[in-house]
Amino acid sequence: MLLVDTGIRSGEVAALSVTDIDMKTGAIDTRQGKGGKGRIVFASNPTLESVRTYWSQRHALPDEPAITTSNK
């Protein structure tokens, strides 16, 4: 939902941390975008609600700021 709603790239999502998303305004700071350039994209309220649900199910910890995780 995040990719479709905002146009954010999968690599940008992989590089996101919880501090990159402003849940009040919907602004998402993609610090590591295409060509190494960051950009600001905006998410709709339904997408932000999905992110909140994901975080609550993932049990994001303060010492684990990444949005996504990997088993590498």
Backbone as a chain_set.jsonl record, in Angstrom:
{"seq": "MLLVDTGIRSGEVAALSVTDIDMKTGAIDTRQGKGGKGRIVFASNPTLESVRTYWSQRHALPDEPAITTSNK", "coords": {"N": [[0.826, -1.195, 0.0], [1.957, 1.237, 0.742], [3.898, 1.715, -1.25], [2.318, 1.957, -3.59], [0.559, 4.087, -2.98], [2.261, 6.29, -2.518], [4.25, 6.307, -4.457], [6.772, 5.703, -3.832], [9.936, 4.07, -4.058], [10.96, 0.595, -3.921], [13.528, 0.204, -2.867], [13.838, 2.563, -1.475], [11.934, 2.259, 0.515], [13.093, 0.131, 1.897], [15.231, 1.428, 3.041], [14.101, 3.117, 4.894], [13.53, 4.505, 8.161], [11.815, 4.576, 11.33], [11.778, 7.228, 12.114], [11.697, 8.642, 9.78], [9.143, 9.001, 8.907], [6.522, 11.192, 9.226], [3.879, 10.972, 11.113], [1.784, 12.688, 11.594], [1.568, 14.587, 9.503], [1.902, 13.039, 7.266], [4.135, 13.095, 5.754], [6.953, 11.681, 4.21], [10.309, 11.151, 4.423], [12.552, 10.312, 2.129], [15.582, 9.422, 2.339], [17.523, 8.083, 0.888], [17.256, 7.974, -2.083], [16.749, 7.445, -5.652], [19.714, 7.746, -7.469], [21.035, 8.611, -5.253], [19.787, 10.739, -4.153], [17.58, 12.307, -1.915], [14.051, 12.655, -1.207], [10.828, 14.128, -0.532], [7.821, 12.546, 0.069], [4.259, 12.08, 0.19], [1.884, 10.396, 2.213], [-1.391, 8.972, 2.239], [-4.159, 9.14, 4.614], [-5.379, 6.504, 4.998], [-3.191, 4.882, 4.272], [-1.292, 5.631, 6.173], [-2.564, 4.665, 8.427], [-2.38, 1.956, 7.922], [0.385, 1.662, 8.142], [0.69, 2.253, 10.863], [-0.692, 0.047, 11.96], [0.933, -2.044, 11.038], [3.343, -1.42, 12.388], [2.502, -1.8, 15.042], [1.987, -4.526, 15.073], [4.456, -5.525, 14.448], [5.949, -4.846, 16.582], [7.814, -2.703, 16.938], [10.867, -1.631, 18.194], [12.637, 0.866, 20.114], [15.41, 0.617, 19.737], [15.521, -0.571, 17.324], [15.199, 0.861, 14.635], [14.548, 0.485, 11.94], [12.166, 0.228, 9.306], [11.533, -2.017, 7.775], [12.59, -5.453, 8.001], [15.223, -7.9, 7.686], [16.286, -11.266, 7.01], [18.911, -11.727, 6.48]], "CA": [[0.0, 0.0, 0.0], [2.85, 2.394, 0.834], [4.509, 1.941, -2.556], [1.298, 2.398, -4.55], [-0.003, 5.377, -2.58], [3.228, 7.386, -2.522], [5.187, 6.244, -5.567], [8.09, 5.437, -3.267], [10.578, 2.884, -4.629], [11.194, -0.467, -2.933], [14.807, 0.475, -2.213], [13.62, 3.66, -0.538], [11.232, 1.676, 1.664], [14.071, -0.671, 2.641], [16.139, 2.327, 3.76], [13.357, 3.958, 5.835], [13.462, 4.235, 9.597], [10.576, 5.127, 11.883], [11.888, 8.685, 12.225], [11.537, 9.232, 8.454], [7.72, 9.182, 8.628], [5.783, 12.082, 10.114], [2.538, 10.403, 11.131], [0.78, 13.76, 11.65], [1.413, 15.232, 8.199], [1.999, 12.048, 6.201], [5.37, 13.317, 5.003], [7.95, 10.621, 4.322], [11.606, 11.617, 3.939], [13.339, 9.221, 1.559], [16.949, 9.941, 2.349], [18.389, 7.362, -0.052], [16.477, 7.728, -3.295], [17.435, 7.184, -6.902], [20.835, 8.656, -7.68], [21.535, 9.077, -3.966], [19.073, 11.956, -3.753], [16.378, 12.112, -1.122], [12.876, 13.429, -1.582], [9.699, 14.049, 0.392], [6.565, 12.087, -0.526], [3.181, 12.145, 1.172], [0.998, 9.232, 2.287], [-2.779, 9.259, 2.626], [-4.535, 8.656, 5.946], [-5.498, 5.038, 5.049], [-1.853, 4.291, 4.234], [-0.68, 5.857, 7.486], [-3.205, 3.727, 9.351], [-1.76, 0.65, 7.644], [1.732, 1.702, 8.73], [0.5, 2.131, 12.322], [-1.048, -1.346, 12.228], [2.147, -2.841, 10.815], [4.265, -1.176, 13.5], [2.0, -2.413, 16.277], [2.142, -5.973, 14.934], [5.892, -5.816, 14.369], [6.516, -4.502, 17.888], [9.027, -1.919, 16.691], [11.565, -1.223, 19.395], [13.443, 2.064, 19.9], [16.75, 0.283, 19.253], [15.337, -1.175, 16.006], [14.475, 1.918, 13.938], [14.22, 0.164, 10.563], [10.771, -0.092, 9.006], [11.509, -3.415, 7.337], [13.698, -6.262, 8.523], [15.715, -8.928, 6.771], [16.895, -12.418, 7.658], [20.263, -11.915, 5.946]], "C": [[0.871, 1.261, 0.0], [3.458, 2.726, -0.526], [3.512, 2.508, -3.556], [0.811, 3.802, -4.235], [0.978, 6.528, -2.783], [4.135, 7.422, -3.743], [6.614, 6.015, -5.103], [8.645, 4.128, -3.851], [10.865, 1.86, -3.534], [12.508, -0.264, -2.191], [14.699, 1.606, -1.196], [12.888, 3.164, 0.701], [12.215, 0.898, 2.528], [15.002, 0.203, 3.478], [15.434, 3.193, 4.801], [13.551, 3.523, 7.287], [12.199, 4.912, 10.126], [10.61, 6.655, 11.988], [11.719, 9.385, 10.881], [10.077, 9.51, 8.107], [7.089, 10.084, 9.685], [4.324, 11.638, 10.069], [1.442, 11.47, 11.197], [0.508, 14.354, 10.272], [1.397, 14.24, 7.041], [3.249, 12.201, 5.362], [6.364, 12.191, 5.277], [9.227, 11.126, 3.664], [12.403, 10.415, 3.442], [14.763, 9.724, 1.39], [17.844, 9.3, 1.31], [17.604, 6.975, -1.296], [17.361, 7.444, -4.491], [18.538, 8.218, -7.114], [21.398, 9.218, -6.395], [20.85, 10.334, -3.464], [17.819, 11.589, -2.966], [15.241, 12.954, -1.662], [11.817, 13.263, -0.508], [8.484, 13.59, -0.409], [5.512, 12.109, 0.58], [2.273, 10.935, 1.061], [-0.392, 9.687, 2.726], [-3.058, 8.714, 4.026], [-4.726, 7.137, 5.992], [-4.13, 4.339, 5.025], [-1.152, 4.463, 5.569], [-1.282, 4.919, 8.53], [-2.647, 2.319, 9.149], [-0.351, 0.566, 8.231], [1.637, 1.56, 10.246], [0.186, 0.682, 12.712], [0.167, -2.25, 12.084], [3.12, -2.679, 11.978], [3.79, -1.862, 14.777], [2.142, -3.93, 16.235], [3.603, -6.395, 14.931], [6.584, -5.597, 15.716], [7.85, -3.769, 17.724], [9.602, -1.421, 18.012], [12.401, 0.022, 19.113], [14.839, 1.756, 19.366], [16.695, -0.422, 17.9], [14.536, -0.195, 15.15], [14.055, 1.588, 12.512], [12.738, -0.187, 10.419], [10.652, -1.568, 8.643], [12.696, -4.154, 7.945], [14.048, -7.339, 7.51], [16.325, -10.071, 7.562], [18.3, -12.697, 7.138], [21.27, -12.104, 7.043]], "O": [[0.548, 2.239, -0.673], [3.524, 3.894, -0.907], [3.834, 3.441, -4.292], [0.666, 4.622, -5.141], [0.575, 7.623, -3.177], [4.73, 8.459, -4.038], [7.554, 6.122, -5.889], [7.889, 3.19, -4.104], [10.998, 2.214, -2.362], [12.584, -0.538, -0.993], [15.39, 1.602, -0.177], [13.186, 3.597, 1.815], [12.175, 0.993, 3.754], [15.505, -0.238, 4.511], [16.097, 3.935, 5.526], [13.712, 2.341, 7.589], [11.592, 5.73, 9.435], [9.561, 7.298, 11.952], [11.607, 10.611, 10.843], [9.799, 10.183, 7.115], [7.118, 9.782, 10.878], [3.62, 11.901, 9.094], [0.287, 11.18, 10.887], [-0.644, 14.596, 9.913], [0.928, 14.568, 5.951], [3.408, 11.507, 4.359], [6.584, 11.803, 6.424], [9.226, 11.487, 2.487], [12.871, 9.6, 4.237], [15.09, 10.377, 0.398], [18.829, 9.906, 0.888], [17.323, 5.799, -1.53], [18.566, 7.23, -4.357], [18.316, 9.418, -6.954], [22.153, 10.189, -6.421], [21.273, 10.928, -2.473], [17.094, 10.662, -3.328], [15.448, 13.854, -2.476], [11.902, 12.361, 0.326], [8.158, 14.174, -1.442], [5.845, 12.152, 1.764], [1.933, 10.499, -0.039], [-0.545, 10.649, 3.478], [-2.28, 7.921, 4.556], [-4.27, 6.515, 6.952], [-3.943, 3.318, 5.687], [-0.491, 3.542, 6.047], [-0.576, 4.438, 9.416], [-2.466, 1.579, 10.116], [0.052, -0.474, 8.751], [2.419, 0.825, 10.849], [0.738, 0.161, 13.682], [0.398, -3.124, 12.919], [3.656, -3.66, 12.493], [4.593, -2.44, 15.509], [2.392, -4.553, 17.267], [3.941, -7.497, 15.363], [7.678, -6.11, 15.95], [8.869, -4.162, 18.292], [8.887, -0.855, 18.839], [12.835, 0.219, 17.978], [15.398, 2.555, 18.615], [17.735, -0.831, 17.382], [13.336, -0.384, 14.954], [13.277, 2.337, 11.92], [12.143, -0.813, 11.296], [9.778, -2.275, 9.144], [13.683, -3.54, 8.352], [13.274, -7.644, 6.602], [16.827, -9.865, 8.666], [18.824, -13.793, 7.337], [22.458, -12.276, 6.769]]}, "num_chains": 1, "name": "protein.A"}
